[in-house]
Amino acid sequence: MTTETGKFEKFGSEWWNPAGRLFSLHMINPLRFEYFAARAGALEGRRTLDVGCGGGLLSEKFAQAGAVVTGIDLSPAAIEAAAKHAAETGLHINYRVASASMLCLENPAPFDIIICAEVLEHVDDLRGMLCDTLSMLKKGGLFFFSTINRTLKARILALTVAEDILRMVPRGTHDYKRFIRPSELSRLLAENGVTVREIKGMTYDPLRMEFKVSGDPSVNYLGYAEKEG
């Protein structure tokens, strides 16, 4: 049986191939960064943690904007690809093969920003993972997220259409039972003193073959939350 981490272990250097099997991540990466950066404000010097960073696509965007970035992932192959690409581009990013629970045991200095992008739907213990993750966010800090809603529409578009028909992501990448309703995510965040400030849709336009931020969160959605001071 393939583990959630194992699904991504096989990609290796393909993380940075915009025409490879992960091309859809390259399609949404500028969009989600622009959304997050607009809500974060100036990123220079901001301590940022990218949980489930994969090959580092989003980590590099934050580092390029001046953030002090730590990226963690359970896939050694992904972290190797991330570190190699960062070295090639001259970026200083602290990449670690680690989970949020492993990192929080080290009692790091609180982060100004924590990102969980395209990872929440792959977590076995979402409540525990968010508890560990958000314990590392400073008061007044921002939590950025993007994931998939658990709706019939998402089941059709994110699984049947995206995986089986359009092959936008490799078949078997997602499991409908792991999809997360915004209300569920908001409740879990509130349990950790973190309040959702905004949720938006990330909608695919098949005519233009591109994603856009929209008011429809019924399939893919993104947003941000703030830890109470």
N, C-alpha and C positions, 0 to 999 in steps of 0.2 A: 504493500500500500504506500503510495506516494505521500510524504508529509508536506505540509504547507511550505516549509523551508526548502524541501527537496525540489519543489516545482521551479524554484528560481536558481537553484544551485547549478543547473545545467546550462545556463546562459553564458556565463563567463564573460569574455570580452565583447560578446554580442550586445551587452547593455548599451554600448556606445555606437551601435550601428543603426542609424535612423531608418534604414531600409530593411532591417532584420525583423525577427519575430516580435520584438518589443517596440515596433515603430509607433504604436498608439501612445506609448509613454512620451515619446519625443513630440507627438502632436499636442499633447495636453501640457507639457512641461512649461512652455513660456506663459500659457494662459494661467495656470495655477500659481506660478511665481508672481506674475503681475498682480493677481488678486491678493495674495498674501502680503506682498511688499507694500501695496497701496494702503492696507490696513495697519501694517507695522510701523510705517513712517521710516525715518532714517535708520539704516541697518548697521552703519559703521560702528564697530566695536561691540555690537550686541551679542551676548553669549547665546548660541543657538544650537539646539539638539534636534537632529533629524533621526527619528526612530523608524527602523525598517527602511534604511536609506537606499537599499539595493545597490546599484552601480554608481550612485552619487549624482544623478541628474539634477535633483533639486538642491542637494548640498552645495554643488558647485555654483548654482545661481546665487545662493545666499552668500557664499564666500566671495564671489566676484563683486558683490555689492558692499563688501567690507565687514560682514558678520564674522564672528569667531565661531567656527562650526565644528561640532562633533557629530559624526555619523555612525550609527550602530546598526548592525544587522546580524542575524544568526547564520547567514550564508557566507562561509569563507571565500567562495568563488566570487560572490558579489563584492565583498570588501576588497579582495585582491584587484578586481577590475576597477573599482572606485579609486583605490590608492594609486594604481598605475596611471590612470587618466589624470588625476590631480597632479601627479608628479610631472607628467608630460606638459601640462598647461601652467605649471608654476604656481599652483594654489596650495596653501597650507591648510589642510583639513585633518582633524584628528579622527581617523577611521578606526573602529574597533569591532571585532567579532564578539558581540555581546547582546544580551536582551536588556530591556528596561529594568527588570528585577536585579540583574547582575550589576548594572551600572549604579543603581540607587544604593546598593550595599556599600559602595565606595564613598558614599556621602559627599558627592561633588558639590561645588558651589552652585547655588540655584541658577537656573537658566532664565534668560529674559524671554526667550521664544522656544517653544517646542512644536515640532511638526510631526504629524502622523498622516502621511499621504499615500493612498493606495496600499495600506497595510492593515487597517483595522479589520477588514473582511477576511483576513488570513490568520487571525489570532485565536488560539484555543480558549484561553481564559481572558475574555475582554475586560471584565470587571477588575480582575487582579492586575492585568497589564496597565490599565488606565490609572489605577491606584498608585502603582509604582512610578509610572511616567509622570503623573501630575504632582507627585511628592517632590519632584526635582524642579518644578516651575516656581519661580519667585512670586511673591504677592504682587499683584498688578501685572504679572507676566501674561503673554498671549499664547494661546494654544490654537494652532492651525490644523485643519483636518480636511481630507477628501476621501470619500468612500462610495459605496453603492447602496441604494435604498432596497428594502425587501418588499417589493411590490410585484404584481403580476406583470406590469409593463417592463420592469427591470429584468424579470425572469426571461421574458421574450427577447428584449433588445440586448441586454448585457450577456446573456448566455446563448440563446439560439441564434440570434442575428450576428452578434459581435464575434462569437467563438466558432460557431458551426458554419455560418454562411459567408460572412465577410472576412473571417480569419484575422480580425483586428488584434486579437490576443490569442495565444496558443490554446487549443482545446483542452479543457480540464483545469484551466487556471482558477476559475471561480466555482464556488459552491453556494447555491442559493440559500441554504440554511444559515450561512454565515453572514449574509447581507444584514444591514443594520438600519432600522427605521430612525429618522432624525429624532423622534420623540424618545426612543430608547437611548440614543447617544446623549441627548440633552440630560436625561435623568442620571446616567452614569457620571457625567461631568459634574452635575450638581452635587452628587454624593461626595465629591472631592473639592467642593468649594469653588468650582469653576462654572461660570455662567456664559451660556451661548449668547453672543451678540448678533450674529447674522448667519443665515443659511441660504445658499443660492444653488441653483441647478448648474450642472456642467453638461450642456446639451450638444449632441452631434447633429450637424447640418449635412445631410447626405448630398445635397445639391452642390454645396461649396466644398464638401469633404473636409470639414474643419469643426472643431469644438468652439463653443462660446458660452460665456456666463449668462445664465437666464434666470427667470423666476420660477422655473419648473424643476423641483428637486426629486421628481418621481423615479428617476433612474440614477444617474451619477449626481452627487452633490458635494459641495465644499462650503467651508465657513470658518468662523473663528470664534473663540471664547476667551474670557478673561478671568484670571484667578483673583478672587476677592481679596482686598487688602485688609 
